[in-house]
Amino acid sequence: MKARRNKKQIPSFRKLIKTSKVKLENKLKNKQFKQQSTLKKYRKEQRKLRQAVKDAVSKKPIPLENPKEKRPGKRIEREEEEEEALPLDMMDEDDLQLMKDLGQRSSFLTRDLSSSEPVHAKKRKHERIIDKYEKIPRTLQTAPEKELIHLLPIKDKSGIIPQTREKPVTDSNKDEEDQEEERELEEEVTEDPIQELTIEEHLIKRKKKLQEKKMHIAALASAILSDPESNIKKLKELRSMLMEQDPDVAVTVRKLVIVSLMELFKDITPSYKIRPLTEAEKSTKTRKETQKLREFEEGLVSQYKFYLENLEQMVKDWKQRKLKKSNVVSLKAYKGLAEVAVKSLCELLVALPHFNFHNNIIVLIVPLMNDVSKLISEMCCEAVKKLFKQDKLGQASLGVIKVISGFVKGRNYEVRPEMLKTFLCLRIKEVEVKKDTEDINKPKKFMTFKEKRKSLSRMQRKWKKAEEKLERELREAEASESAEKKLKLHTETLNIVFVTYFRILKKAQRSPLLPAVLEGLAKFAHLINVEFFDDLLVVLHTLIESGDLSYQESLHCVQTAFHILSGQGDVLNIDPMKFYTHLYKTLFKLHAGATNEGVEIVLQCLDVMLTKRRKQVSQQRALAFIKRLCTLALHVLPNSSIGILATTRILMHTFPKTDLLLDSESQGSGVFLPELDEPEYCNAQNTALWELHALRRHYHPIVQRFAAHLIAGAPSEGSGALKPELSRRSAAELFEAYSMAEMTFNPPVESSNPKIKGKVLQGDSFLNEDLNQLIKRYSSEVATESPLDFTKYLKTSLHQ
């Protein structure tokens, strides 16, 4: 029988194979749970046993004969027990020893005290169940006396009814058990004591840790740079250091790793975009070198992606200002990490425009251009400007322009003006955009098989096929893109730029973006479609007349209008007299104070309005502008005066008959009206340029030279001619060259007192001899103290 039972309990090998893995795991879990529960139960029993032994030793056991008998009260019970209980002095020594021995034994608590059987008597098999139950020792569960809380009484018809409530009793046994379990666990788990360090020791320890981390970063980076294909796995190890958990060096190490990875990616990234392999390419067998290159490219792209995600997460953590569970990096350190992350993203945006995930970087950078932090905003704007300047093809520029345009529209045109000012750095040439699609030479198309069969012989077809194959390979190997593709990208980019500008002009005319829009229109106006010219000129004139614009904004409007007319607008028969009048009227708003910077825009406007449109400008208009410019040169800074006089010189060369302003005799009837705002009717021919004689005595030597040159009639040769470094420069260039923005005077001022060698003047030699003698005499006299009586002088004055 025993053998059979064992066979049933132990499963066979075949049965074990059929048993599922889940079933075995469940069995194992059940077994472990049973072991834990039995262990817990055993501990509980032992605890109760120890408590019972302590109670038995200290107290006398209660008799169990009549447990259901009612007792009068607790106090009477205690009195009777005290009367019945005999003192230990009246007991024999043998009885006392027996009671102590029985109290120490556990069987003393579990046996029937009324029976006279031995302690370890064996159970009889024929004993009845009821007898067994009757012989089990009974215990009295005396409930603790409940405390009453007296409440406010209730008044009724019958009288006052007192109200009470029982006070809740807490189970102290359970609390004691939990405390004991906790003590046992605390005894089992022993923690190592934390060493307390001083500030100096802590700093030394941190420096040591940081040095070790730096060496580790340097070793990994040098290994990757030496052989990127073999050590691509070390890139993952270096990237894992972005999650540095040591609070002492976490922030510094993360910053170092960010910058190191950025420089590594700039160095080891190939000059082409890595595309994912197709299923057919993966299944085909390749050489070891090819397989190694594929693994390198795949690892590089994946690590680059994870790196960009880490940088994005750092920026998000700083924006949300939420502490992580690890609490390694403080909230203050988030900003520093975010700044380093943004700087790395900007570097990658500019350095790797051809590589994967460039559009993702653009999407990250563009919102940060409008960030509240000025440092981050400027960093992102500068990166975008740099990208526009170096982008030869225009693919990356188009991607950035699309995102910026969508962002500006989504924010309802409430963005920083610096975002739109980046458009001015777009590398779009006038020649490429001006070309029509009909004028562009269409790319050479290869002949189809039918065309070859009709026109070519078999040998010619063979040669043609080889020639076409060679041309295709040359096109793929050629780094420069075709002019057609570049033109399409530039055209699409400009369309998006103009759509953004026109939306702002239409919907947000009082927006702070308007100066940037007008400046951008002034630069790209000659590339706008002719169909929009009339409407755009009307809008610009309306803006000027509204009076809501600042002086510089109105100048940008004038500049935009004339740029439109100087390009494709030549064919239009439009007289922009109202723009000439506005500029002539507002020239005197310029002065040596805040508006001095507006002189540069005025010089550009004058160049477009008068010099480039010389055929459409009358002599009266030219004379009026020359007279007003010379008057303006008297009350602006020296660099502005030089730029204005250089413009006057160009106008006198462009309109030769204006030299009559150098004569004092009047030409024609009428009197010059300087207060009149119409340049055509102010009779400028009846005045003279007397301002040049005042400028001839100007404190700046270059202004003096220009004034003398203009008085002499602005000759190209001879004694009155200018030097080549002044005559060959434009007015705007001279304005920048002699600017005093850096608080330096150009040319530098020469010292008026030349140094005399061998003779140094010191002390008394600067004074007159008589004065020296007088000082010595008064200094040698001894001062005598006499009492001062002011009252006598007061009395005499009163008597008088």
Secondary structure, 3 states (H helix, E strand, C coil): CHHHHHHHHCCCHHHHHHCCHHHHHHHHHHHHHHHHHHHHHHHHHHHHHHHHHHHHHHCCCCCCCCCCCCCCCHHHHHHHHHHHCCCHHHCCHHHHHHHHHHHHCCHHHHCCCCCCCCCCCCCCCCCCHHHHHHHCCCCCCCCCCCCEEEEEEEECCCCEEEEEEECCCCCHHHHHHHHHHHHHHHHHCCCCCCCCCCHHHHHHHHHHHHHHHHHHHHHHHHHHHHCCCCCCHHHHHHHHHHHCCCCCCHHHHHHHHHHHHHHHHHHHCCCCCCCCCCHHHHHCCCCHHHHHHHHHHHHHHHHHHHHHHHHHHHHHHHHHCCCCCCCCCCHHHHHHHHHHHHHHHHHHHHHCCCCCCHHHHHHHHHHHCCCCCHHHHHHHHHHHHHHHHHCCCCHHHHHHHHHHHHHHHHCCCCCCHHHHHHHHHCCCCHHHHHCCCCCCCCCCCCCCHHHHHHHCCHHHHHHHHHHHHHHHHHHHHCCCCCHHHHHHHHHHHHHHHHHHHHHHHHHCCCCCCHHHHHHHHHHHHHHCCHHHHHHHHHHHHHHHHHCCCCHHHHHHHHHHHHHHHHCHHHHCCCCCHHHHHHHHHHHHHCCCCHHHHHHHHHHHHHHHHHHCCHHHCCHHHHHHHHHHHHHHHHHCCHHHHHHHHHHHHHHHHHCHHHHHHHCCCCCCCCCCCCCCCCCCCCCHHHCCCCHHHHHCCCCCHHHHHHHHHHHCCCCCCCCCCCCHHHHCCCHHHHHHHCCCCCCCCCCCCCCCCCCCCCCCCCHHHHCCHHHHHHHHHHHHCCCCCCCCCHHHHHHHHHHC
